[in-house]
Amino acid sequence: MGVCTSFQDLIVWQKSHELVLDIYKITRNFPDEEKFGLISQMRRSAISIPANIAEAENEELLRKIDVIGKLLYKFVGATSK
């Protein structure tokens, strides 16, 4: 496990950023009447994940988030098989 010098080094932040990009792509095709309902809610929810990670300034917190993210990533991979 490498040393994290920035929130952008965290796998969990990288994956959550990819999720945001995917959510934006997917919701582009939603009906216009969902613009201020479901689209807005999905986008705000997705954005909150990397945004909250980016706000973490404490190095110990970053390390813990990284460990938790890696565990979740392994868990999701194991359950999707």
N, C-alpha and C positions, 0 to 999 in steps of 0.2 A: 504494500500500500504506500503510495507516494505522499509527499507532504502537500497539503492544500495551502496555497498562498492567496487564493481568491475564491469567492463563491462559484466562479465560472469553472473552476477545476473540479467541482463536485459532480459526480455522475448523476446524482439525483437532480441537480440544477439543470444539467445538460438534457436529461430525459424530459424534465418538466418544460423546458424551453421548446423541445421538439413537439411536445403535446400541445403547447399554445399554437405553434405554427400549423399543426394538423387540425386543431379545432377551428382556426380561422379559415382554412381551406374548405373544410366540411360545411361550415355554416354559411359560406358564400352561396351555396345552392339551396338554402332554405327559402321557404316562401317569404315574400316581403312583409306579410302580416305578422311574422315572428321577429321582425327587426328589433322591437323594443321589449320583447318577451323572452322567448327561449334563447335566441341568438345572443342577446345581451347577457343573460344569466350564464350561459355556457362559457362565453369569452371571459367574463369577469372571474368566474370560478377558476378557469385554467390559468389566467394571468396571476391570480393570487399566490399560486404555489411558488413559481420562481421569484416573484416579488418579495415574498416573505423570507425566502432563503437569502436573497440579496441583502436584505436589511440586517441580517445577523452579522454583527461586527466582532463578537467574541470568538477567539480562535478555538476555544474548547467547544463552544456550541457548533462551530463549523465542523469540527472533527466528529462530534456526535451525530450531526445531520448526515455526514458522509457515511458513517457506519450504518446508520438506520436505512439510508437510501440503498446501500449495497445489499443489505439484508432483504429489503422489500423487493429489490430487483431480482434477487435469487429466488425469493418466494413466488413471485409472479411467474417467473420462468419455469419453476417446478410445477406449479399448478396448471400451467397452460399445456402441459404435455399429455 
